[in-house]
Amino acid sequence: MTYTIAEPCITVMDRACVEVCPVDCIHEGTDMLYIHPDECIDCGACVPACPVAAIFVEADVPEQWKHFVDMNKEFFSMSDEEFATKYGKPK
């Protein structure tokens, strides 16, 4: 099970999680960071590094932020246009 970055990261983008990730699976978008689900090794190093508690195990993402699970995945699989249309913001 992979990790997901949710709403608290929007506009914060602290990058402390990027610094501790041993496999560089956290990538920067326009207004938040995203975890590549195929690159994440589920080590959890990013969780305590996040100053805004925005990173969750996929199964533990709070209900109001469940759509961020798909958003993290689709950031890497959709074209820029598809992503912008679905989520109302550029990658």
trRosetta pair geometry for C-beta under 8 A, 3 or more apart (Angstrom, degrees):
i j d omega theta_ij theta_ji phi_ij phi_ji
1 42 6.3 95 71 -112 56 131
1 57 5.8 48 122 -174 122 99
1 58 5.1 -136 -177 36 97 111
1 59 5.9 -29 -161 -14 151 104
2 35 6.5 172 164 123 111 123
2 37 4.4 -154 13 -137 175 77
2 40 4.4 100 -141 73 99 141
2 42 6.3 -107 -105 -76 41 88
2 57 8.0 154 100 -152 27 57
2 58 5.5 60 67 -39 66 122
3 35 5.2 -51 87 134 86 176
3 40 5.7 -160 28 -158 85 149
3 42 6.9 154 -27 -113 89 56
3 44 7.2 147 -69 -97 133 52
3 46 6.3 155 113 60 165 128
3 47 7.1 -133 -131 -62 141 92
3 55 5.5 16 173 -177 122 100
3 56 6.7 159 -156 82 75 31
3 57 6.0 -57 -102 -98 68 40
3 58 6.9 -138 -110 -40 17 72
4 35 6.3 -135 -108 43 29 122
4 55 7.2 163 80 -149 39 56
4 56 5.6 -24 61 65 88 83
4 57 7.8 40 16 148 85 12
4 58 5.3 96 -20 -98 114 65
4 61 5.3 -21 69 -75 136 129
4 68 5.5 124 161 118 119 98
4 69 5.0 -59 -103 -99 157 61
4 72 4.9 -151 -136 -3 82 154
5 9 4.9 3 172 -7 111 156
5 17 7.8 168 -93 79 121 168
5 26 7.5 89 -42 -135 137 103
5 32 6.5 174 125 159 125 111
5 33 5.3 -98 -180 88 177 82
5 34 6.0 -136 42 -110 123 33
5 35 5.6 137 -15 -13 96 96
5 54 5.3 33 -160 131 76 106
5 55 5.5 -28 -97 -94 68 74
5 68 6.8 -116 92 170 46 126
5 72 6.2 130 36 -94 76 122
6 9 6.8 129 73 6 36 100
6 54 5.2 -155 56 -168 69 75
6 55 7.6 177 11 -84 81 25
6 56 6.2 20 -15 9 123 114
6 61 5.9 149 -69 -145 132 103
6 62 7.3 104 -177 36 172 91
6 65 4.0 39 -155 172 130 145
6 68 4.3 159 -113 53 70 170
7 10 5.7 -31 -164 -4 54 115
7 54 7.0 -145 68 -134 38 101
7 64 7.9 -42 2 117 145 97
7 65 5.2 -124 -5 -111 104 117
7 68 6.6 -124 -35 -62 68 139
8 12 6.9 -6 149 7 66 144
8 52 4.1 -173 151 140 116 113
8 53 6.1 23 70 75 168 64
8 54 3.8 -145 70 -85 99 95
9 12 5.5 -113 -156 52 39 106
9 13 6.4 74 176 -71 86 52
9 14 7.9 -105 -135 10 79 85
9 32 4.4 94 112 -150 104 103
9 33 5.6 -98 178 34 143 85
9 50 7.6 -63 -84 -151 99 120
9 52 6.4 163 -79 73 49 131
9 54 3.9 139 -43 156 88 167
9 55 7.9 67 -56 -54 124 73
10 31 5.5 21 -154 137 75 106
10 32 4.8 -46 -93 -69 53 119
11 31 5.6 -19 -68 -170 60 97
11 32 7.4 -29 -17 -70 37 78
12 32 7.8 38 43 -115 74 77
12 51 7.6 -147 169 72 135 101
12 52 5.3 47 117 -19 177 153
12 54 7.5 177 54 -31 137 147
13 28 6.8 64 -151 -132 126 98
13 31 7.4 -138 -41 176 124 35
13 32 6.2 -153 -72 -125 93 34
13 33 5.7 134 -124 -35 78 93
14 17 7.3 88 79 0 97 85
14 50 7.1 137 52 -144 132 55
14 51 5.2 133 -86 26 171 113
14 52 7.0 164 -17 -4 129 103
15 18 4.6 -36 -163 26 73 122
15 19 6.5 78 142 -25 79 94
15 28 7.8 -9 -94 -82 102 114
15 33 7.2 153 -88 -71 58 141
16 19 5.7 -52 -157 31 38 115
16 20 6.9 18 154 -5 67 108
16 49 4.4 -161 129 167 100 97
16 50 6.6 174 72 -89 108 32
16 51 6.3 91 19 -23 143 95
17 20 6.3 -69 -150 44 33 98
17 21 6.3 45 154 -41 68 104
17 26 5.5 150 117 -97 104 173
17 33 6.8 158 66 106 126 160
17 45 8.0 133 -152 109 68 76
17 46 3.8 48 -154 -151 103 96
17 49 4.8 150 -87 92 55 118
17 50 5.2 16 -60 -71 116 83
17 55 6.3 138 -111 -47 148 147
18 21 5.9 -47 -146 14 30 117
18 24 7.6 38 -162 -130 78 63
18 26 4.8 -131 -94 85 72 124
18 28 7.8 -8 -80 -53 145 94
18 33 7.0 -131 -55 -135 105 146
19 49 7.1 -162 62 -169 92 147
20 45 4.6 -150 139 149 108 111
20 46 6.2 168 79 -87 107 51
20 49 4.6 -169 17 -60 142 156
21 24 5.8 131 107 -78 115 27
21 25 5.9 -136 -180 34 137 74
21 26 5.1 179 -34 4 160 109
21 45 6.2 163 -96 81 41 118
21 46 5.6 18 -77 -69 92 106
22 41 7.2 -49 71 40 106 135
22 43 6.3 33 24 20 118 167
22 45 6.4 99 -15 13 92 157
23 39 5.8 -179 131 164 120 91
23 40 7.2 159 71 -116 133 27
23 41 5.4 119 -14 -10 148 114
23 43 7.9 144 -1 -1 109 128
24 39 7.4 -63 89 162 60 138
25 35 5.7 40 126 -159 101 74
25 36 4.7 -124 -167 47 85 92
25 39 3.6 176 -113 106 104 110
25 40 4.6 175 128 -72 163 60
25 41 7.5 175 -21 -5 144 72
26 33 5.4 16 179 172 102 122
26 34 7.2 160 -154 80 58 36
26 35 5.5 -29 -98 -96 71 69
26 36 7.7 -142 -75 3 24 79
26 46 6.5 137 -57 -110 139 143
27 33 6.8 155 78 -160 33 73
27 34 5.4 -27 64 64 86 88
27 35 7.9 152 18 -97 75 20
27 36 6.2 60 -6 -40 117 101
27 75 7.5 176 77 129 118 130
27 76 7.7 110 38 -80 147 101
28 33 5.7 -41 -100 -106 54 74
28 34 7.8 163 -97 20 8 80
29 32 5.5 2 57 64 114 60
29 33 6.8 177 14 -101 84 20
29 34 5.5 67 -31 -16 115 112
29 75 6.2 -85 -79 -145 129 132
29 90 8.0 172 177 113 95 67
29 91 5.3 -105 -141 175 99 58
30 89 6.6 -151 65 158 135 103
30 90 4.9 85 -38 87 154 93
30 91 6.3 126 -17 111 100 28
31 89 6.6 -60 21 173 128 143
34 71 7.5 -122 -116 128 114 82
34 72 5.0 167 -156 -134 90 71
34 75 4.3 -67 -154 68 169 166
34 76 7.3 -175 130 -39 134 92
35 39 7.9 -145 177 68 68 95
35 40 5.3 40 168 -69 112 129
35 46 7.5 -172 -92 56 126 171
35 55 7.5 90 -39 -132 137 104
35 72 5.5 2 52 -166 74 131
36 39 4.0 40 90 24 117 114
36 40 6.4 174 80 -28 59 83
36 72 8.0 -154 -85 166 22 90
36 76 5.3 90 -123 -71 88 153
37 40 5.9 -43 -138 20 30 115
37 72 6.6 108 -47 121 97 105
37 73 5.2 -4 -7 -100 137 83
37 76 7.5 -153 20 36 82 141
38 76 7.6 -146 18 117 105 157
42 57 8.0 51 -142 -122 94 94
44 47 5.1 -26 -170 6 76 121
44 48 8.0 54 151 -6 86 88
44 57 7.9 -21 -97 -70 98 96
45 48 7.7 -67 -171 38 37 91
45 49 6.7 25 147 -12 68 123
46 49 5.5 -76 -153 45 38 113
46 50 6.3 45 157 -39 76 102
46 55 5.2 -135 119 -167 106 172
47 50 6.3 -54 -158 14 27 110
47 55 5.0 -137 -102 93 59 117
47 56 7.9 86 -114 -89 105 27
50 53 6.0 136 107 -80 111 21
50 54 5.4 -133 180 37 140 78
50 55 4.8 165 -26 5 155 109
56 60 4.8 -139 -177 90 107 90
56 61 4.5 146 88 -85 143 61
56 62 7.3 -161 -72 -10 164 68
56 65 7.8 120 17 94 144 130
57 60 4.5 61 61 19 89 110
57 61 7.8 -133 84 -37 44 69
58 61 6.3 -27 -160 -17 34 109
58 69 5.5 85 -148 -126 91 116
61 65 5.3 -116 173 94 100 97
61 66 5.6 133 104 -100 118 50
61 68 6.3 -159 -158 63 143 105
61 69 5.7 -151 14 -54 160 102
62 65 5.1 60 67 25 85 103
62 66 7.6 -114 98 -47 41 70
63 66 5.8 -16 -154 -31 37 112
65 68 4.9 -11 170 5 88 123
66 69 6.0 -29 -177 4 56 113
67 70 5.9 -50 -165 41 54 106
67 71 6.0 58 139 -25 74 108
68 71 4.9 -53 -137 41 41 119
68 72 6.1 49 160 -25 70 97
69 72 6.3 -53 -156 30 24 108
69 73 6.9 16 149 -10 59 108
70 73 5.6 -60 -150 42 36 110
70 74 5.6 24 159 -12 73 116
71 74 5.9 -59 -133 46 26 104
71 75 6.4 46 158 -40 61 97
71 87 6.1 90 -122 -98 109 138
72 75 5.9 -41 -154 11 27 118
72 76 8.0 8 155 -2 53 101
73 76 6.7 -79 -177 40 36 99
73 77 6.3 -5 150 6 74 121
74 77 5.5 -72 -131 53 44 96
74 78 4.7 25 178 -12 88 118
74 82 7.8 -118 178 119 111 109
74 83 6.3 157 135 -105 101 89
74 86 7.0 -55 143 79 155 155
74 87 8.0 160 94 -36 130 123
75 78 7.2 -34 -99 38 12 97
75 83 6.5 73 -112 -125 48 140
75 91 6.1 131 -149 -135 81 103
78 82 4.0 -129 -172 91 109 119
78 83 4.4 141 98 -57 128 84
78 86 7.1 -86 -140 15 169 136
79 82 4.6 94 50 7 80 102
79 83 6.9 -148 87 -5 40 88
80 83 6.0 -60 -149 38 27 110
80 84 6.2 25 156 -18 64 111
80 90 6.6 5 -169 -152 98 83
80 91 5.3 -103 -121 8 76 118
81 84 5.8 -56 -145 38 28 110
81 85 6.3 28 157 -19 64 108
82 85 5.8 -58 -149 36 29 111
82 86 6.3 19 159 -12 65 111
83 86 6.1 -62 -146 41 27 104
83 87 5.9 -20 173 22 67 115
83 90 7.5 70 99 -158 109 34
83 91 5.0 52 92 -63 155 97
84 87 6.9 -73 -125 57 19 80
84 88 7.2 44 -177 -130 54 7
84 89 6.4 -123 -127 88 66 20
84 90 5.2 0 -93 -93 111 51
84 91 7.2 -84 -53 -24 82 70
85 88 8.0 12 -178 -66 14 44
